[in-house]
């Protein structure tokens, strides 16, 4: 892992940074760095991850996103060795279930920033979001009208909606104007993404609340993410650390990674390939 990288550098390689209140006594000679804390008691530890940009490369069309070929098997191996392994993503949970089916039933899946989850093969949604479905439908209709004929993607998730402009970067400023306008009209909150913005119900559920609930009481926990929406998960780990959980925040970076995410991370890796290498090593070491 790199020892010479700047904390704010968005395109670093592997970089372990033990921090106060986290795993600051793991030997730097260990290839896993701070993640070695999870090996002390795997049966009481949690491994949590985002999907896009972390397990799956970013692509022009979100519908074409797939995890790296070995990602499901690595997640499955982790799920056999740790108390809890979960993917917490902004994607619909049905999408995650399809893409990660071969990981097996022990892998837990949470979509739409935690507004929905997979349980016993069925999609479950937080009842609190139901009153907001009409507002989401309004935004979907307005977005399709505003950007019809352009290469701007409108990802309707029924309980949230994302406007993507990766294939039409010139539309970014107009997309943000649209987002601010319709957020005021509907009361939906905005979540910035990578050349995208998501409208979500303001119900107090996000990656942070999910991570905190899942990992509460764990001996150790980690979360890997690549975007500003993952800062809430990092903050949740901070709260868990204050209660005694040993926590590790992993930033998965490329040229678009927010500097705030890198600065908040304990470990920095370059892209989904290095993230998967790290998880593969963790699974192998936990096997013993």
N, C-alpha and C positions, 0 to 999 in steps of 0.2 A: 504494500500500500504506500501511496506517496506521502512523504513527510514534509514536502517543501511547498505544498499548494496553499494559495491564499484562501482564507475562509469564504471570500465572496466570489471566487473564480467559478464561473458557471460550467466550464468544460474540463474539469479536472478528471483524473483517473481515480483509482482506488485510494481513499484517504481516511484513515481512522483518526478520530479526534475524541478521546475520552474527555468528558466534561464533568464539572462539579455536580453532584447529585445523581450522576449516572455511573456507568461502569468504569471508574477511574483507576482500578487496581488490576486490570487485566494486563498481562505482560505483552509488551510490544513485539516480542518474538513470536507470538502466536499469529499464524496467518489469518485467523478469523478476527483478530483485534478484539474490540468490545463485544462482538457477537459470541465470543467464547463464554460469556456469562450465561447464555441459554443452555450450555452443555452441562452446567452444574446440576440442574434438575429439569431435564426435558419433560418429565411427566407433570410438571407444574408450570410450564412455560408456554408462551404464545408467539407464533410467527404470523405476521399480518402483512398484507401487500396490496397495493393498487394493481390495476390491470394495464391500461394503455400507457405506453412509455416506460413501463416497469417490467411487465412480463411479456408485453407485445410491442413491437416497433410501431411508432407513429406512422400512419399512412395517409394519403390524400383523402380517401373516402373512408369515413369511420366504419362503414358496413364491411369493408374489406380487411379489417383488423383481425389478426389471428395471433395467439401466443406463439412464442418460439417453440419449435417442434418438441423439445424435451421438457418444456415447462410443466405440462400436466403431470408427467411422471415424477418430476422433482417435487412438485407440490404434494402428490400422493405419498411419496416417500417421507416427506416432512410430517404429513398428517398421521403416519404410522408411528412416529417417534416422539411427537410433541403433544402436549395436552390439547392445544387448540391451534389450528391452521386455518386462516380465512383470507379471502380476497374481498376487499371493500372498495367499490368502484362507483363512478358516476353512471356506468352503463346499466341498462335494464338487467335485472337479475336473470331473466330468461336467456339473454344474450350470453352472459357469463356461464350459465349452465350448459349451453350448447358448445361453447368454445372450450370449456374445461371438463367436459363430461368424463374423459378418460382418467382424470385425477382420482375418481372414486368418491363414494358418499361421505367419507370422513372430512373432506374439504368443505368448509362452510362458505357460503356465498351471500354477499350483501350488495345490492344494486341501488341506483338512484341516490347515492350518498347515504345509504342506510334506510331509505324510505321503504324499501322492500327487501325481502330475503327469501331464500329457498329452504323449505323444511319439509321433509318426508316427500320429496319429489314435487311439491306444489309451491307456487308463488304466493307469498303472504305480503300484505301491505299494511303500513301503519294506518289505522282508521282516521287519524287526525288529518291526513292529506286529502280525504275524500271531498271536503267542501271546496278545495282549490282546483278540482279537475276542470270546472267550467272556465276558470281564468286561464288555465294552460291551453285549453281548446281555442280560446279567443286569440291567444298569442300565436298558436300554430297557424290559424287562418290568416291572421294579419301578416305574419312572416312570409307565408307562401304568396300572398298578394304583393308584398313589398319587394320580394326578390325573385318573383317568377321570371323564368327565362335566363336567370344567371346561375353560375356554378356555385351558388351558396346553398349549403345543405341545411335542411330543417329536420332535425332528429326528434320526432314526436315519441315521447316515452309515456304518454298518457297522464302521468303525475308530475312531469317536468318536460321541458323542451330545450334543446340546444340548437343554437344557430352557429354553423361552421362556415368559415371563409378561407380555409387553406387552399382550395382550388380557385379562389377568386380574391387574392390578397388586396386588390384595389377596393374591395367592398368593406374592408374592416372598419373604417371610420363610420360609414353609413350604418353598419351593423350595430356598432356601439350606440349611435344616436337612436336607432330603433329600440335597442334594449333599454336604454334609460327612459325613453318615452313610455314604453309599454310596462315597464316596472312601476312607474308612477301611476299608470292607469289601473293596473290590476292588483298592485300590492305584492306581486311576486318578487322575491329577492334575486339578485344577480350573482352568479358564481363565475368569475373569469376563468378561462381555460386557455389551451394552446391554440391560438387563432380561432377561438370559439368563445361563446358566452352562454351560460345556462340560466334559464328561469326556473326557480325552485320555490315551493311553498315555504313561507317563513315560520316553520313549526319547531325550530330548535333541535332538529335532527340533522347531523352532518357526519362526516367521517370521524371527527373527534369524539362525538357522543357515542358512536358505535364502538370505536376502538376502546374507549374508556370502559364501557359496559362489558365488552368481551374479555378484556385483559385484567379487569379488577381482581385483585387477589392472587395474581400470578407471581411466581418467584422472579421471572424475567419475561420481557416482551420486546419485540421489535416491530417496526413498521417501515416498509419501503415504498417510496413514492417519488413522483417526478414533477409535480405541478403545484400551483398555489393552493388548490383545494386540499392538498395533503398537509398543509401547515396546521390545520385543525387537528389532524391525527398526531402530529409531532407535539402539539400543545397538550393533547390528552396524555401522551407518554410523560410529559413533564409533571402533570398532576399525579400520575401513578407513581412516579419516582419519589415524590414527596411523601408517599405513603409506604415506601419501602421496596417497591418493585424495581428491579434493575432493568433499565430501558435503553434501547438503542434505536436511534433515528437514522434511517438510510436514505440518502438522496441519490436518485438515479438520474444522471445528467446527460444533457447534450447542449447544443448552442442556444436552445430556447429556455433552458431551465431558469426559473426565477432565482435571483441571487439570494433572496430571503430564505429560500429552501436550503440552499447550499450552506449558508451561514448558520442555520439552525441544526445542521446534521452532525451526527457523531461519526458516520461513515459515508464516504462519497465514492460511487462507482460510475463508470462510463457506460450508459446505455443498458438495455435489457440483457445483452449478452453477459456483461460482467455481473449484473444482479443475479442472473441465473447461476453463474459460476459460484457466487457466494452462497446461494441457497443450496446448491448441490454439495458444496463442501460442508455446510452445516448439517445436512442430512447424513452424509457419510460419517462425520465425526460423532453424531448422535447415535449412530448404529454401533459404533465402537469397533 
